[in-house]
Amino acid sequence: MPFYLGRKAIRKVPGTVIKAAPIPKPEITEGFGSREKAGQICKDAGFTSALLVTDETLFGLGLHEKVAQSLRDSGIKFGIFHSINSEPTVDIVEAGRQAAVNCGVDCVIALGGGSVLDSSKIIAAGAKHPHLPISHYLQKFVIADGGTLPMINIPSTAGTGAECTVGAVVKNDQGTKSSTVIIGLDVAHVILDSELLINAPKSVTTWCAVDALSHGMEGLLADVSSSDEDIFKSRECVRLVIENLPVLLDDPQNIEARQATLLAAHYGGNAINTQLAGYVHAFAHSIGALYHIPHGKAIAWCLVPIMEAQENERYNELAELAVHCGVADGDDAPETASDKMILAIKDLLEKCGLEQGCGPLKVTDYDTLTDMINADSINYSPSRTLTDSEIRMLLDQIRRGY
């Protein structure tokens, strides 16, 4: 009980803190094949030398080449660092930093998914301050004095929104994942190129989009003071996924729908920066870590039960979202519209083929998971603080299905 009271007492603190932290306000370039504009973007910004960071897979497929050619065409000197993998370590990030320093670059171009984007943030910070060890950037919060090298970020998945978020996760020297928030991160430009997604496997498309949707949804449910612009972006994040993910399930080559989910993910990243996540992520992080479940699928199992648990505190927010998404009428009572919003999410998850109930979840692990969820939830400002018994009830609901 004392821990519950402590969490309840500080519930609004994370939401207050993020309002004081500067966040990137990048320019955005969109469109199929738009990464070929990277060189001109560099030239227009006055950059003269770039480090192109990508992963082994994208490099092997040659998906970096349009960026590289655009740099050549624009007279931008560049080096390529393609050693990022799905679990980047301090050593890998240090090698990337050294590549940036050795090339004398004045910007970093990140092409890839969350691992590449997160690693590149630390590379951009570390290259600006080469006298500091990479471990310095694995603190919970780190201030990059004088900022970082400017970044041009090109996401290859439509889920995390990591191209604009100030957080990063890499493995520390002990081999465990370490998360950091880089205050002063300079993201100058984001390129949303649907060509990078056109051949994505169905599972990647599905669960990345659900993850993006959850960012917008949780931003609206959080007890955080939000601007009209941030509220609009979070609502658009949800609407774009609800409308376009079913299209992609039937027609994976649909360029317009691919482009829409990229924008949804970007808006979801804005929600993380300005409104934070919440209990959906606290549950999904914990369940995913314990049972090695992909993040987006863990999110999908947790989304509806936890939305329903917060519905009483957020009828108006959910009702306004439902009207924005076209699943309720403006004349509906808030409770009715809110129920329609949750039903629309249920329908979407059924179209995605989500199994009823999280099979790996075990009752014998509830105590361990409760502790993990409590620890993770301290990072957010949810609409209310859950007791241990409420967490166990929700775990039971997630295990059995809604």
N, C-alpha and C positions, 0 to 999 in steps of 0.2 A: 504493500500500500504506500509506504513512503516514496518508493521510486515512481509510482503512478502519480502521486501528488506533485513530485518534482517535475515530471514530464508535463503535467497539466499546467504548472506554474510558468514554464518557459515555452509553452506551445507557440506563442506569437513571435518569439525572439528571432528564429531564422527568417521569417518573412520581413521583419523589420530590418535585419542586417542586410539582406540583399538589396534593399532600396538605397542603401548607402554606398554600395559597390558599383563602380563603373562597368558597363557592359558594352560589348562591341556593337556598332551600328554599321554593318557592312553594306556596300552597294551590292545589288543583285543583278546577275545576268542569267537569263533563262533561255531554254530552247534545245531541241535535239541537235547534238553535235556542237553545242556552244563552248565546249572546252577549247576549241580551236581559236577562241578569242583571247586566250590567256596572255599571249605575247603582246597583243595590242593594249590589253589592260595594264600590263607591266609598263609598257612604253608611255602610256598616257599618265601613269602615276609617277613617272620619273625614276622607276627602278632600272638598274643597269645589269644586275646579276642575280640569279635565282637558284635556289636548291629545290629541285622537284623531288618530293618524297612520295613514294608509293609502296605497294606491297609486292611480294614475290609473284603472286597470282596475276595481278593486273599487268605487271611488267612482262610476265611470260606470255600473256595474251596480246601484248602490244597496245594496250588501251592507253598507255601514256604517250604514244607517238604523236597524236594530234597536238598535244600540249607542247611537246618538244619541238615539233616543226613550226608551231606558231611562234615560239621563242626565237628560233633561228631566223624566221622571216622578219621578225621585229628587231633583230640585232641585239637580243638579250643574251648575255653569256649565262651559261647554266651548267650545273652538275646534276646527276641523278643518284638518289639514294633509294634503293629498292629492297632493303633487308628487313622491312617491317613484316612481322607475322601476326597471327591472331592473338598471341599472348606476349606483347612486347616487354622487354626487360630493361633495366637500367643500362646494361651494357649496350643493347641495341640503340637506345636513345642517345647514349654517349657517342657512339659511332656516328650517328646522324648529326649530332652537334659538331663533331670534329670535321665532318664533311662540309658543313656550312661554313665553319671558321676557315678551313683550308682554301675554300673557294672564294672567300671574301664576299659572300652574298649580302645583298641588302633587302631580300625578301625570301619567304618560304612559300612554295606552292605545294599544297597537300592534296593528293588524288587518292581517294580510297574510302573505306568504311571507318567505323569508330576507332579502331586500333591505329590506323594511319593518322587520322585527324588528331587524336589525343596525343600520340607520340610527337607529331609535328608541333603542337602547341608548346611542348616542353623543349623541343629542339629550337623553336623560335625564341623562347625565353633564354635558354642556355647559350645560344650563339650571341645574343646581345650582351650577355654577362659571362664570358668564357672563364673568368676567374673563379666562379662558383661551381661546386660539384653538382651533378645532376640530382643527387639525393636532396639538395636544398629545395628542389621543386616538388618534392613528394611530401611536404608538410600539408596539413589540412587546408590551410590558407597561406598563400605566399604572395607577397607584393613584389612585382617586377618593377624595380626602380627605373624610371625612364621608359617603361613599357617594354615590349618585345619587338623583335623584327616583325614588320608587317606580313600578314599572311593572305594568300589567295586560296580559298578552300573549295574543293570540288568533290562533293560526296558521291560515292558509288552505290550507296544504299539509301532507301527512303524510310528511315526509322528513327535513328537516334537524335537527329538534329545537331550532332556534334560539330558541324561546320561553324556554328555560331555560339555554342555554349562555352562558358569559361572554365568548366570542369575538365579533368583528364584523369585517366586510370591507366597505370602501368604496374608491372611487377617490381617490387623493391628488391634490395639485396638479399632478403630472406626468402624470396620466391613467392611472397603473397602479394595480392593486388593492393595497391595503395592509391587512394583517390586524393586529388588536390584541386583547389580552386585558384586559378592564376588571376590575380587582380592587376589589371594593366595590360591584359591580352589585346593585341592589335590585329583584329580581323578586318582587313581593308576591303575585301571583295569576296563574294560567294558566287560560284557558277553552278547552276542547277541544270545538269545535262542529262536528259532522259535516255540518250543513247547508251549510257553506261548501265542502265537498268533493263534494257529491252530483252535480254536473255537470262534474267535472274530466275532461279528455280522458284516454283510455286510456293514452297514453304518459306523461302526468304522473303518473297513479295508479301505473303500473308502476314507473317508474324512481325516483320518490320513495320508494316502499316498499322497493325494493332498497337504496337509500341508507340508509334507517333500519335495515334488517336488518344492513347492514355495520357500522354503529356498534356495535350490540350484539355482533356477532361479534368485531369487532376489540378491543372492550373485554375480552372473555373471553380473547383470545389474547395480550393485552399482558402484559409482565412488570412488573405493578404490583400492589402489595398492595391488595386490595379487601375491603370489608366484605361480610357475607352479604347485606345489603340491596342493595348495588350489583350483586353477582353475580346475585341473583334478578332484578333489573330488566333486566339485559342478556340473561339467558336468556329472560325474558318478551318482550322486544323481538323476538328471533328467532322465538320460537314464534308470536307474534301475527301476524307477517308471513307465515310459512309456512302458517298455517291460514286466513288471511283474504284474502290477495292473490288466490289462485285463485278464491275466491268472487266478488270484485269483477270479475275478468276476465270472468266469466259473467253477473254481475248487478250492474252499476255502481250501481244504486239501493239496494243493500242497506245500510240505515242501521247495523245492528249491526257489519257488517264495516268500514264507513267509520270508525265510532267506535273500533274495535279498532286500526286502522292509525294513527289519531291518537295513541292511547296508546302504541303501539309506537314511534312517532317521538319521543314525549316521553321514553320510557325510553332511547332511543338518545341523546338529548341529555344525559341523565344520565351515560351511558357516556363521552361526550366529555369531560364535566367531571371525572369521577372516575377514568377508566381510559385516556383518550386513544384515538386511532385508531392506525393503523400503516401497514404497507407497502401495503395495498390502497389507502389514500387517497394515499400518496406516489406510487404508480404512476398512479392515476386522475387526480390533480391534474395531473401532468406530461403524460400523454397527452391529457387533456381540453384543457389549455391550448395544446398544440402543434397539435392538429388541430381545435380548436373543437367537441369532442364534449360533449354534455350530461353533467353530472357523474354522474347516476345510471346512465346507460348505460355510461360509462367504468368505473364501479364494477363493473357487472355483468360486463364482459369480464375484469376483473382478479381478481374474487373467488375463483373456484375454484382457478386456478393458484397463487395466493399462499397460500390456505388449505392446499393440498397441500404447499407448500414449508415450512410451519411445523408440519405435522402431527406430525412426530417429536418436537418439543419440547412439544407440547400435546395428546397423546393423551387424557390424563385429562380435561382441560377440555372437549374436543370430545365425549368419550364421555358425560360428565355432561350436556352440552347436548343430546345426542341422546336421552337418556332423558327429559329434561325436555320435549322437543318431541314425544315419543311416536314417534320414528322408530327407536328401538332399545330392547331390553329390559335391565333391570338385570343380568341374568345374562350378557349379552354381554361378551366380553373387550374391554378398552379400545380395542385396535386395530380390532376389528370394529365396535364402536359408532361410533368416529370415522369410519371409512369410510362407514357408513350416513348420518352427518350430512352429509358432503360430497356423497354421492349425492342426498340430499334437496334440497340447494341446486342441484345440477345439474338435477334434475327441475323445480324451481321455475322456473329460468331458461329451460328449454325451453318450459314453459307460457307464459312471458312472450313467447315468440317471438324470443329473442335469437339473432342470427346467429352461426354458428360462425366464430369468428375475427374480430379487429378489423381490418377491411379497410383503413382509412386508415393503419394503422401501417406504417412503412417501415424496412427494415433500415438504410438509410443514415442514419437519425436515432437509431440506438441510442446512439451516443456522447453526443449532446446530451441524450437522455432519461436516460441513466445519471447524468449530472451533476445534472440536475434532481431526479431521484429521491433521490440522495444528499443533496442540500441540504434537501429536504422532510422526509426521514426523521429528521433531527436533532430535529424537534419531537416525536417519539414515543419510546416505550419498547417496541419489538417484542420478540418472544420470542428473536430472535437477529439479529445484524447480517449483512446480505447483502454478499458481495463483488461487485465490478464484473462478474465473469464470471457469477455467479449472477443478477444483475439482467438481463444480456443474454439468458441462457437463458430467463428468465421472460418477457421481452419477446417472444422468439421463440414461446413457447408461447401467449401472449396473441394474437399476430398470427395464428397458425395455428388456434387453438381447442383446447379440451381434448378 
